[in-house]
């Protein structure tokens, strides 16, 4: 009997003891899975396998914040040979993981920065996209994953701006609302098709920023000498890395290069904590932001494709 003639078995892992089986596909997140299970970011019933005999032919996995009832993102999906096997796994796993009638969470895949230059990687990405499209997802955006390393120069303050901590949630949400105007970020633009700028700012604050355990004093507002706010930067720690979570300039003060000073300030706040690296991300299509990160010494170490269900 050939391997493909084995019946396809679709099931979640039984527990941490099956992580070695789940991790037969190489991927950058594999080393985090054991810790994620312990911390409550993942559950065995959210890590699914497709098996033919003793061979893993596809897998899928979801992640959440600890305590969340349902997964927040789908961030693992691999296929060995047959796209059909991947589709069958997705159909079965999604029906078990996502509540009936709910929209599946966004899918994201980390890729090498030069993934289009390698035929095997391109083909694998095409296979993943094809399988996900067959279960209703669509390609949404490609993003740059960026990294600053210790020893990389940080621009000195110019004296044009003063920095102070964010006073409270209301002040930050007000500035976030202003920054939404003219945004080039795909997720932000998508939000604005379904809600007001204020609602989008409130949602991001409560869904993301509230969950950072790092000090709120790190969050910085930039002002002109007269106290007029120019923008803000949110240095933070997520469960895995120090990050520049958000940086923005309000529309009235764009075009003066203030983004460089905001990034330098945010980077300095985290560098003062003796961090091993700082991570950030921006859309490939957000060229001004990508260029600002490059000027600040952030290098592209990976890319990421996001797919959504609507």
N, C-alpha and C positions, 0 to 999 in steps of 0.2 A: 504494500500500500504506500503510495507517495504521501508526502507531507500534506499536500493540498487536499488529499482525499479524507484526511482526518476531519471529524465533525468540528465545527467552530464552536468553542465554548466561550461565552461572554459572562464575566462576573467581576465583582470588586475583589480586591485582595482581602484575605482573612484577617490581617493585622500586620504589625511591624515585621514579623518573621518572614513575610513575603516581599519585603522591599527589594531583596536581591533579585527576585524574579521580576518584579516591576521594573527594576533598573537595568535590565538586559539591553535596553536601548540606551546608548550614550546621550547625555544631554547635560547642559550646564547646571540645571537645577537638581540633579540627582543627589549631590552631596548634602543638600539642604532638607531632604524629605524626612529623614529620621527626626531631626530637630523640629521640623514643622509638625509632625504627628504629636510629639511630646508637648509642644507649645499650644496645640489646638488650632493651628492654621490649616491643618488637613485632617481628614478622617478616613479610615480604611474604606468606608462606603463611597468615598469620592475619588478613589483611585481604582480605575477599571482596566481589566485585561481582556484581550481576545487571544485565545489559545487554540492551536491545532496540535493535538498531542501534547508534547512537552515544550513546544516552541511558542514563544510569544510573538504573535503576528501583528498586534496593534495594542496601543494603550492610550488612556486618556486620564487626565487628572485635573482637579479643581482646588482652589485655595480660598481661604476666607480669613477675616480677623477672628481671633479667639472669642468664642461666645456667640458669633453670628449663627443664626439658625440655618441659613442657606449659603452656598458658596458665592464669593464675590467676583472671582474671575476663573476662567478656564485657561490654564497656562502650560498644560502638557498634552501633546497629541503626537503620536508616532505611528507610522505604518511600515511594515517590513517589505511586503511585495505587492499585495492586492489592495487597491483603493476600495474595492467592494468590502473587504474585511473591515477597513476603517469606517466605512459608512454604516455597516451593521453594528459595529461597536458604538458609534456615536448615537445612533437611533435608540439603542437599548439603554445606554448609560444616561443620555439626556432625559429620557422618560423617567428614570429612577432618581436622578439627582435634582432635576429642576421641577418645582411644584407644578401641578397641572394648571395650564392656562397662563403661566408666567413666561416672560421672555428670558431665554438663556443668557447667562452673563457673558461679557465680552471675552473673546479668545485672543491671546497674545503669544507670539513665538519669537524667541531670541535667535539671531542669526549672525554669522560672521560679517564684518563690515564690507567684505568684498564678495558676498555670497553670489552675486550675479555673474561673477567671473569664472565660476566653477560649474561645469555642466551637471555634475552629480548633485550638487547642492541645489541648483536651480530646479532640477527635475523633482527632487524631494519636496521643495516648497510648492511647486505646481501640484504635486499629488495631494499634499495637505490641503491646499486651497480648494482643489476640486472636490475632495471628500466633504469638506465643511460646507461648500456651496450646495452640495446635494442634500444637506440637511437644513438648508435655509439661511446660512450665514452669507455675508458679503464682505469683500475686502473694504476696509475703512481707511486706514492710514498706515504709512511706514514712518518709523521714528528712528532717530539717532540716539544711541545710548553713549553717554559721555563720561569721561573720568579725568579728574585732576589728581596728580600724585605729589606727595611731599617733595620739596625741592624745586618745584615749578614756581617761577617768579609770580608774585602778586603785585599788581600795580599799586603804587603809593597813592594816598589820598591827594586830590587836587586842591582841596579847600573850597571847592564850589558848593559842596553839600555837607550838611550835618546829619548825623545818624543818631537815632534814639530807639529804644524798644517800643514795640506796639503797645498801646495803652490797654486796649481791651478788644474783645471780639467785634464789637460794633464798629470801631474805627477801622479795623482790617477789612471787614465785610464791605464797608462803604468804599474803600479804595479798590477792592477787588471788583466791585460793581462798575466803577469808572474804567478800570483796565479792560473790562470785557468789550468796550467799544473798539471796533476795528481789529479785534483779535485775529491772528492768523493760525491759532491752534485749532486743529480739526475737532477735538472734543468740545472745546468752548463754542465753536461755531455751530456744532450739532445741538448743543444745549440751547442755544438761542433760537433754534427752530421750534423748540418745545416749551420754553419758559422765558421769563424776563431775565435781564442781566442780574437783577437783585436776587431772584430766586436761584439762578445758577451759582452766584457767589455764596449764598447761604448754604446750598447743597454741598459745594466743595468744602467749605469750612467745616461743616458738621460731619461729612462723610470721610474727610481726609485729615485736615489739620487738627481737629479735636483729638485724634487718636495718637498723635505723636507724644511719646513720653519724654522727649528731650525738653530742656528748659524753654519756656516761652520768651525769656529774656533774649534769646538768640534772634528772635524775629525782629527785623529792623525796618524802620521807616526812614527814608531819606527826605530831608527838607532843604529848602533854600534858606539863606540867612534870616529871612523874615518869618520863617516857620511854615511857609506854604509847602505842603507835601508834594513831592515829585514822584515818588514810587515806593516800593517796598521789596524786600527779599526775605524769603523764609528758609533759613538754614535749619536742618532738623536731622534726626536719626529715625529711619524706619526700622523694622525688625532686623535688617540685614546690613545696612550701610549708612554712613553720613551722607546727606543729600542736600542739594539745592532744590527744595520742593516746589518753589514758585518764585518768580521774579517778574516784576512788571513796572512800567512807567505809565503814569496817567496821561491821557491824550493831550492835555494842555501843555505838557512838558516833553513831548517826544521830539526827536530830531536834534537833540543837543548832546548826545553821547552819554547821557546819564546812566544808561544800562550798564556800561562798563564799570562805573563806580559802584553801582549796586551789586554787581557780580563780585567785584573785588572785596567789598565789605562782607558779603555772605561767605565767600571763600575764607577770608581772614578769621571770621568767627569760628568756623569749623577747624581751620588749621591750628588755631590756638588750643584746641582740645587734643592735639597730637594724634590726629586720625591717620590711619594708613592710606586712605583714599577718600575722595568725594565723588559721588555719582550725581548725574543729572540726565535729563532727556529733553528732546524737542522734536517736533515734526520735521521730516525731510523738507517739506514745503515751506517751513517757517525759516526762510533764508536769513533774515536779519538776526533772529535769535541764535541760529546755528553759528553765524559769523561772530556774534558777540561772545559765545562760549569759546570759540576757537581763539579769539584775541585774549581771553582770560586764561588760556593754557589748558583747556579741556580738550582731550583727544577722543575721537570716536573709537570705542573698543568693540562695539557690537551695533547691530541694527535690530529693529523689532517690527514685526507686522501685526496689526490689530485687525480682527474681524468681528463683526457685530451681527446680531439678529434684530430685525425690526418688524 
